[in-house]
Amino acid sequence: MSLIVKAIVRHNKLTHGSFYVKGQYSIVTAMMKHIQILLIIVMLLVAAPLRASDPQNRVAHAQATQDQDRAYKATKAAGLLPYSLIRKVAEDKIGGKIISQKLVRTNTDNWIYQLRIRKKDGRVVFAVINAKNGEILTVK
């Protein structure tokens, strides 16, 4: 018999046979806990690659990559200011921390950054900044 089977048989004898002493913590019990932990780890290791290869995850990643590529190409082609500069302008002039941003093309072929900013007093304001020159257009 294998070591695991022997351990299970011994465990059954200790817990269900005449040798069981209430409150006794045996080596077999410790081994069973180790086996359970090992099985859980194996199941997690098997499940992780399956989750990563999920088609929905691949589509979401591809869309996010395409959005990033589109924004990068637009900033280079249209001569837009980099987001790091826009962030510095917004945080210095409006005050607070940017919690979300979006680069949007307007109908007149202008580009704007739409920003949500949490001010120091906790209020959230919405700001629109011209992406070409960094001018703050509106703050609501």
URCOR-V865301 format. One line per field, one symbol per residue. psi: psi as a letter, one per 30 degrees, with the letter a starting at -180 (. if undefined). burial: b if it has 16 or more other ideal C-beta (glycine too) atoms within 10 Angstrom, else e. A space follows every 10 residues. Layout:
# URCOR-V865301
psi = ???
burial = ???
This chain:
# URCOR-V865301
psi = lleeeeeeee eeeeffafgk kkgkjleeee eeeeeeeeee eeeeeefeee eegkeeeeee eeeeeeeeee eeeeeeefhl kleeeeeeee eeeekakkfl lkkkklfggl klkkkkkjlf gfkklkkkkk fefgkjelk.
burial = eeeeeebbeb beebeeeeee eeeeebebee beeeeeeeee eeeeeeeeee eeeeeeeeee eeeeeeeeee eeeebeeeeb bebeebbebb eeebebebee bebeeeeeee bbbebebeee eeeeeebbbb beebebeeee
